[in-house]
Amino acid sequence: MSQSIETTCVQGGYQPENGQPRQVPVYQSTTWKYDTSEHMAKLFDLAEAGYFYTRLANPTNDAVAAKITQLEGGSAGMLTSSGQAANFFALFNIAGAGDHIVASSAIYGGTYNLIKVTMARMGVSATFVDPHCTREQLDAAFQENTKCVFGETIANPALDVLDIELFAEAAHAHGVPLIVDNTFATPVNCRPIEWGADIVTHSTTKYMDGHASTVGGAVIDAGKFDWNAHRDKFPGLTEPDESYHGVVYTERFGLAGAFITKATAQLMRDLGSIQSPQHASFLNSSLESLHVRMAQHCKNGQAVAEFLEQHPKIRFVRYCGLPSDPNHALAEKYLPNGSCGVVSFGFEGGREAAEKFMSALSIAAIATHVADSRSCVLHPANTTHRQMSDAELEACGITPDLVRLSCGIEGTDDLLADLAQALETV
C-alpha cells in the first residue's frame, strides 16, 4: 500500500514484529554472535546477507537508511558519518584517478573544495558549470572520462535551484548518472529521483536532524541507472572485484543494489565513515517530525524574504519563493509546496553593515550551522567559503556582503521583529 510522505516520516523503514520494540532499537554493538566460522565466511564473501561488524552495517543504521530511502523513492541507501562523507562516497564510488566530474558551480563551499582540491589530489579532475547554463554549455563540459554530474537541489548559500531534468537528460545522454544533494529541500519538498536523478545525497545534520544534535549523512540510489549499458565507464560495478573473490556487483545485487553494496563493501570497509547507531537513533526521532518542521521553516523563510525585499537597507534578497527571484520559475516546477527556510541577502552598506546587523540579532544566533529548529545566521565569505578566491566566490553566487539567515521554527512575528530591530542598528 502506498502511503504519504507524512506517514513515511513517522513509520517508514521499520515495522516491528510481535514482541519487538515499537521504536527502532539501538544496536549499540560492534560485533555479532555466530555459531560457525563458515557462516561468518559467507558474510565476508558477500555471499549471504547479515551483520558482522558495525563499520560495514548495523541494524539501527539500516532501519534509518531504509526510511530515508523510502522517503526519496530509492531502491537502497546507506548512512555515513557526515554529509561530506556522503558526497565523497557517492562520487568516489564511481570516479577514481584519471576520471572527470561535471559539477554545478553553485554548491556548498565544503563540497566545492572536496571536488576541486581534495579529489583533484586523488587524480579526479572537474569542470564546474553555471547551474543556469544552457544545454549546449552543459554538453560542452563533458569529456571522454566523465563519470558523473553533481549538483544541489537548492544551492547553499546562493540558493540557486537546479534544473534537475535538464542536468539529468545531459548526464544520461553522455552515459553517466546525475548525483543530487537534496539537503536543503529534503524529500518533503522535492524528490529528485522523480525528475531523473540517479543518486541522492544528504547532510542529515541539517533539516533531517534539525536540532543541531548529530552530524550525519546519507546516500540513496534510485536503482534505475543501467551500469551494464556503460560497462567500460564503470568497471568497478560491472567487472569482478578481486577484494571480494571476484564478485560482480551488478550481477550479484542487480541495478537496485549494486551501487550501495559497492559503497558499503569497499568504501565503508576501507575508509570507515560510519554513523554511530546512537546518532542514527537520534536522527530517526527527528525524521518523525520532518514534514511538520519543514512547513514552518518555509513559512518563516517566505515571510522573512518578503520583509527584507521591501527594506531600503537591503541591496538584494535571494529566495526562490519570491516572484522576483530568478529561480522562481524553477521553484514552481520542482518545489511547488515550498523550498526551505534559508534566505540569503546583501546590504547597501556592504560587508561592514552585514557584520553589524548579525551582531545585533537576538533570536538568530551566529553559528556555523544551517537548517536548524533554532534560527541561525552566518557570513559565508568569512566562514564556510573562506578558502575560496573572490572569483570562485562570485561563481558560487557569493558576495562579501551576503548573509545567510536560516529561519528556524520560532514564531514568525518574533523573527520579523528581531530583523527590524537589528536593521535599525545598521
N, C-alpha and C positions, 0 to 999 in steps of 0.2 A: 504494500500500500504506500503510495506516495504521500509525503507529508510536507507541511510548510517549513520555511526556514526557521520560524519561531520554535516549532516543536523540535526540530533537529538541534537547535541550540541547547535545548533543555535535555533531550533524551537521546540524541544521536550517539553512535559509536559504541554503546554499551547497553545490553539488555540482560539483566541478572536472571539466573535460573532460580528454581525453588531453593530457599535456604541461603542464597547468596546476598551480600550487602546491596542495598538499593543504590548507594553511592559507589562510584568507581573506587575499588580498593587501591591502597598504596602498597605496591610490592617493593618495600624498601630492602632489597636484597641484591647482592651482586651475582649470586650463583644459584643453581637449582640442583635438586637431587635426581640421580639416575641409578637404576639397578644394574645396568651393564655398560661397559665401555663401548660395546658395539652400537648401542643406542646413541651415545654421545658422538661417536664417529660419524654416524649418518647425519647428525645435526651440523657437524663441522664441514661435511661434504655438500651441504645444502640439498641433500637427498630426502630430507624429511623436515617438516615444519616443527618449530618448538623453540624453547629458550635454553640457552646455555651460558650466556654471560650478558650482563645488563648493558655493557658498552655497545653491543650489537642490537639487542632487543629486550624489552621489558613489558610485561602485560599492562601496566598502568599507562606507559607511553603509547603502546599500541592502541589502547581504547581511545585515548585523546586524539591521536593521529587519525583514527578512523572517523571520529566526529568531524574533524576539520575537513577530511576527505569528502565526507558526505555533504557538508555544507557547501563545498566548492563543486560538487558534482564530478569528482575524480574517481579513479579506479584504485589508487594506492597512495599512501602517504607516510611520512616519517617526521619525527620531531628532532630538532637539533638544539644545541646549547644557546644559540643566538640567531638573530636574523641574518647577521653577516655570514655565519656558518651555513645557513640555509641557501643563501645566494651563491656562496662559493661551491657548495656541494652540487647545486643544480647546474652550474656552469662547468665545473671541473669534471663532472661525471661523463661529459661528452667532448670536452675541449681540453687538449693537452699541448705539450711542446710542439711547435710548428703549426698550430691551428690559429684560427682567427674568429673574433666575435664582432657582431654588429650590435651596438647599443645606443639607446637614446641618450642624448647629452644631458637631459633634464632628469637626473636621478639623484638620490641621496649621496652626499659627499663621500661617505664611507664606502659605498658601493662603487662610486666613480674611481676612488683610489684603489680599491680592490682590483678592478679591471685594468685600469691604466698603469698602475705601478706594480703591485704585487704579482698579479698574474702575468704581467709582461716579463718579470724576472723568472717566471716558470716557462717562458717561451711562447706564451699566448698573446698574440697581438690583437688590437681592437680598433675599430673605426666608429667614432661617435657621430650620430646624426641628429639634426633638429627633430624634436618629436612631432613637429608640424610640417615636416618635409613632404615633398610630393612623392608619388610612387616612383617616378624616374630617378629622383635623387636618392631614394632608398635603395633601388636596384643597383645604382652605381657604387654603393658601399660594399657590396658583396664581392668576395674573392673565391677562388677555387677551393681554398682551405677553410672557408667559413663553416662553422659548426652549429651556430645558434644565433638568435636575435633576442635581445633583452630590453625590457622597458618597465616602467611603473604605471599602474593604472592612473594614479594621481601622484605626480612627482613631488618629492619632498626636498626643499620647501617651495619650489617655483609654482607648484600646483597646476602644472600643465596636465591636461587629460590626454592620455594616449589613444590614438585611433587604432584600437586593437584589431579590428577587422583588416584594416589596411596593412598593418605590420604582419599579421598572420598570413595574409594572402601572399605578401612578398616573401616571407620566410618559406612558405610551402612551395612557392614557385621555384625556389633555389634549393629545395630538398632538405631544409633544416627546420627544427622546431622553434616556436616562439615561447620564451620564458617571460612571465609577467609577475612582478612583485605587486601583490594586491593588498599590502599592509594598510594603506590609508582608507581604501573603500570598504574593505572586509567583504566577505561573501554576502553580507546582509544587503549591501548596496550595489555590488557588481560581482558577477561570476564570469571571469574572463574566459573560462573554458567554453561557455555558451557562445562566445564571439570568436572562437578559433584558436585560443591559446592552448598550448600543449602541456605546459608545466607552470604551476603557480607557486610562488613562494610568499612567506610571511615573516615579518618580525612579530612574533606573538607577544613580545614585550609591550607592544603598543595597544591598540584597541582591544585585541583579543584578551589580553590580561587586564589592561585598563586601570590598574590600581597601583602601578609602579612597584610591584612586589617581586616579579620574577622575570628574568631575562630568558628569552627562548626564541626558537624559530621553527618553521615547518616547510616542507617541500611536498607538493601534491602533484601527482602525474595524472593527466587526463586519460591515459591509456589508449590514445587514439592515433598517435604518430606512428607511422609504419617504418620502423627502423630497418626492417628487412628490405624494403624497397630502395634503400640507400645504404646498402651493406658496406660499400667502400668507405663511406664517410664515418661510419660508426662501428668499427671493428670491435671495440670494447664490449658492445652489446650483441653483435652478430657472429663473433668468432670465439673459439674456445678460450676460457680464462684458465691458464695453467696453474694459477694460485688456488684454484678450486677443482683440480683434477679434470680440467678441460670442459667445464660446464659452459654451455652457450645460453646466455640469459634469455634471449628471445625464444629459444626452443623450449627451455625448461619452464619458464614462467609466463610466456606469452607477452603480447603487447601490453596487457593490463598490469603486469607485474615486473617486467624486465628492468625498467629504469630505476625504480625504488629499491628492488632487490640488489642491483649492482651498487647503488649508492650506499646501501647498508653494508653489504658484504665486503666491499672494497674500501670505500672512503671512511665509513664509520669505524671499520675494523682498524684502519691504519692511522687515522687522524683523531678519532676518539671524541668528537664534539657532541657528546650525548647530552640530552636534557635529563636532569635528575628526576626520578619518579615523584619526589615531593613537589618539585616545581610543576610537573605535569598535572598533579592533582590540584594545585592552586589554579593553574590555567583552566582546567576543566570547570571548576566552580565559577570562574569569571565568564567562561563561554556561555553559561546558562542565562546570563543577563545581557549578552552582547546585543541582541536585537532591541532591547529596551533602551540601553545606553546610547546606541548609535542614533536613535531618533532624537534624543535630547542634545547630543553633540551637534547634530545637523541643524536643529532648531536654533541653538545658540550661535553656531557659525554663520548662519544666514542673517540673523538679527545683527550681529556684530559687523558683518561685511556691509550691510545696508547703512548702518550708523556711520561707519568710517568713511564710506564713499561720499557722504554728504558733508564731511567735516573739512573746513578750509585749511587746516594744518596738515592734512594728509595728501601726499602727492599722487599716490596710486593705491589701489586695492586689487588683490588677486583672490578671487573666489568664484569658482565656476557656477555657483548658484545665482550670481548677478547677471541679468540680461546684457549688461555692458561688457562682460568678461569675454575675451576672445575664445575661451574654451566652452562657452555656454552651450553652443550647438552640440558639441561632442558630449557634454554632460547630460543634455536632454536625451541623447541616444543611449549612452552607457550607464548613466546614473540618474534615472528619472525620479527615484524616490529620495534623493539626497546624496551628497558626496561624503563629507567628513566635517569635523569641527575645526579644522586648521584654516586660518586666514593669514595671508601674507600681505604686508603693506609697507609703504615707504613714506618718508616725511619731507615736507618742504624745507625743513631746517637741516636735512642731511643726517649724517652719522651721529653728530652730537645731540640732535633732537631725539633720535631714536633711543640713544642710551639714557638720556634724561627721562624720557617717557617710561622706559622699563623700570627705572629705579623708583618711580612714583606710584606704581601699581601696588595695590594692597591684596587683592584676591588672587590675581595671577602671579605665580612665583617664577623668578628667573631660574631655569633648570635646563640641564642638558637632557631633555626628555620631551616627548610629544605624545598625543593621543592618550591622555590620562583622564581619569574621572575628575581630577583637580586641574583647573586652568593653569597653564604654564606658558612662559614666553622666552624667546631666545633670539639672539642676534647672530645669524648663521655665519656672516663674514668673519666674525671674531671667534667662532667656536667650531661647529660641526664641519664647516667648509674652509677652515683657516689655512689648510695646507694647499689650497688651490690658488693659482695665479689670478690676476684680475681678468685676463682673457678667458680663463676656464670658468671663473665665476659668472662672467657675462654669458657664456654659452649655456650655463645652467639656469640662467634667468635670475641671478642674484646680484643685487646692487648693494653698495656699502650702507645704505640707509634702510635696507629691508629688515623688517621684524617679522618673526613667525610667532603668531599667537595661536596656541592650541586651546580652544574653548572646551572646558570641562562640562560637567552636567549640573553645575550650580544653577541658581535662579537666573533667568535671562536678564531681568531688570537689574539685578545686582551687578552682573558683568558690565552692562552698559553704563551704569553709574560709576563703576571703577574706571572705565575707559575715559569717561568725561572728566573726572577729577584729575586723572593723570595727564590728559591733554592740556589742562589748564596750566600745568607747570612748564610746558614747552614754549 
